[in-house]
Each structure stands twice: as C-alpha cells, then as structure tokens.
Amino acid sequence: MESVITWALGSTSPDTETNLARIAQWWSDLAGQEIIWKQRPIPASSNPQDISWDQQKFDETFAIQTPQLRGITLYWRKPTAEEERNITVSKLELDLFNQQLDVFPASGNNYQIRLTLPKIVYQAIELNNPQFGCVTAPNGNAVILFRDDRQRLDVKINLDAANLALLQQKLTQNS
C-alpha cells in the first residue's frame, strides 16, 4: 500500500476517484481530533519542497469539527466558531505514514497548507472475507497474501519462521 496518495484536479490517472475517496475518508475521520494547521507561502523557487514546515507563531492547533469533502472543497469548523470554513482545492497529497495532508488551494498557487496530527495514528484496514494464499519457503519463512476485490487491495505479509510459528500457535489457540 502506497504511503502518499495524490489527487489533482484534471488528472487523467485511473486512480483519481479512488484517491479522492481515500483522502475524503481520512479527512472525515479527523472529526474531533486535534490537528496542527500550517500555512506557508510558496517560495520564489516555486518548489514546494523548499518550504520550511518548522513551527511558527501563526500555526494553529485545534480539534477539528465536522470535516467533510464535498466535491473538491474541504469543509470544517473550529471548536469555538459557529461558521463553517472551506477551501476549494486543486491538489491534495495525503502522506499516510506521517499522517499529514498537503492542501494546494485552487484560488492561487502562492501558498500551501499542511495539516498534521500531533501524535502517531495507525491506519486501520478491514478486509471482510478476502481471498488469501500462503507460500512457505524452504527456510521456514512465509509470505501471506490477502486480496479484497471490492476495495482493490492487495496485502502482502512477510513472516520469518519464528513469527510464522507464533501466528500458527495463536490461530490454533483461538479455534
């Protein structure tokens, strides 16, 4: 599973809709969680990689309320505000490993927003009755494969001999 999921307005990638749906789900799952909101100007080099994301005095930390993606617009509320805020986007990059979303507003290319979670959050994937298989090497190591056609997910798990034995033990204990 890839670590960075990208959606861009006008992209012809076959994964465009799937990527936007995954980003929308991540965004809505933030409801009630504390986030760090950082906004930076795009540097003179026009390269977003040159942006310094070090903490600055205008960065905000708050528990985001009612985050939703409607069309290509992100909506949310701050805990102390009545009004709903929004940003229409031209590009979104979700880094699952670092739990951060880079937002490129459609209103102009002169700034970028980065939303991060101040704590590590593990992504949970649920597979319901997936197809599966297992290949065991002569040295005792194993590769277990799970496939969920509905979600278009392939999960490959590499286990050394000790972990394979532990998994087999746990499975027999629970049956």
N, C-alpha and C positions, 0 to 999 in steps of 0.2 A: 504494500500500500504506500502510495507516494506521500511524502511529508508536506509538500507545498501544492495546494490546489489553487489554480488560477482561473479566473473568469474575466473576459474582456468584451466590452461592447463591440459588436460587429465581427466577433471571431467566427471563423468557419470550422473550428475544431469540432469533431463529432462528440466530444465530451462537454461541450459548452453548457447544455441544460443540466446535465448530471452534476457538474462542478458548481453551478449556481445553486442547485438544490442542496448540495452538501454544505456550502457556505451559509445558506439561509438557515439550515438546521442548526449549525454551530452558533450562529448569531442569536437565534431564538432561545437556544439552551443557556444563554448568558443571563436570562431573566433572574434578577435578584442577586447576581454575583457582583463582587467588587471588580472593577476594571481600572486600568490606567489609560487615560486618553492623552495622546501626544499629537501635536500638530506642528509640522515643520515646513518652512519654505523649501522649494526645490532649489538646489544650489546652482550657481552660474554655469557649472559644467553640464547641467540638465541631466545628470546621472543620479537617480535616487539612491544608489549605493554610497554616494558621498555624504549622505545625511547623517548627522550625529544624533543618535537617539538617547544620549545621556540625559539624565534627569535635569529638567529646567523648571524655573519657578512657575511658569504658566501651565505646566502639566497638571491634569486633574485626576483624582482618584475618587470614584463614586460607585455605588451599587446601581447598576443599570436596570431600568424598569421597562417592561413591555417591548423588548427589542423584536422587531419584525422586518422582514424584507418583503416589500410589495413592489412587484415589477422589478425595476432596477434602482429602487430607492430604499435606503436604510432608515428605519424609524426607531425612536427610543424616547424615553423620558428620564430625567434626573429625579432622584428621590424627593427633592424639595421643590420641584417645578410642576405646575399644572399643565403647561402646554407641551405638546408633543414636538420633538425636534426631528429633522430629517436631512438627509444628504442623498442627492441623486449621484450615482457613481458611473464612471467609465471603465473602471477596472478594480478588481478585488483579488488580493493574494492572501490566502489563509495558510499559515505555517502551523501545521498540527503539532509538530514536535515542540516548538517554542510557545504554542498557544497564543499566537498573535495574528491580527488581521490588519493588512495594509490596505487602506482605502484611498483610491485616486478619484477625487470628485470630478464630475462631468462639467462643472461650472468653470473649470480652468485648470491648466497644468502648472500653476505656480505654487501649489502646496500639496502635501501628503499628510494623511492621518494614520497613526498606528495605535491600535487598541491591543492591550496585552492584559493577561491575567497575572496578578502579583504572586500567584502560587502555582505550583505544578498541578496540572489536571490531566488525568489519564483518559484517553478516548476509549469509549466502550463500544464494541461492535457485537451485535447479537445476530447469530445465524440460527435460523429455525430449520431443523432437519436438512442440513446441507448435504450435498454429495461429498463423499470423502474417500480417501485411499491412503495407504501407507506403504512405504518402501523401506526395507531394512538392509543396511549394508553388511558385508561380512564382518566388519569390526564392531558390530552391535549398534552403531549409530542409526538413526531413523529419520525419515522425512515424512511428515503427516501433511496431507493436502486436504483442504476444505474448499468447496465451491458452492456459492449461493447465486444461482442464475438470476433470481429476482432482483438482487442488489448489484449483480455483476461484480461480485467479489471473489477473488482467489486468495486464500490464506495458506501460506507455506510455513510450517513449523519444523525447525531442525532441532533434533534432540540427540545429545550424546547418549551412550549406553546407560550411564547412571540415571539420567533423567528419564529415559525410556522405561527403565525398570521401576522407577518411582511412580511414573504415570500408570503403568500396568498394575502396580500394587494398589494405588488409590482407586482405580476403576474396579478392581475385584472387591475391595472393601465396601464400596457403595452399591454393589449389586446383590 
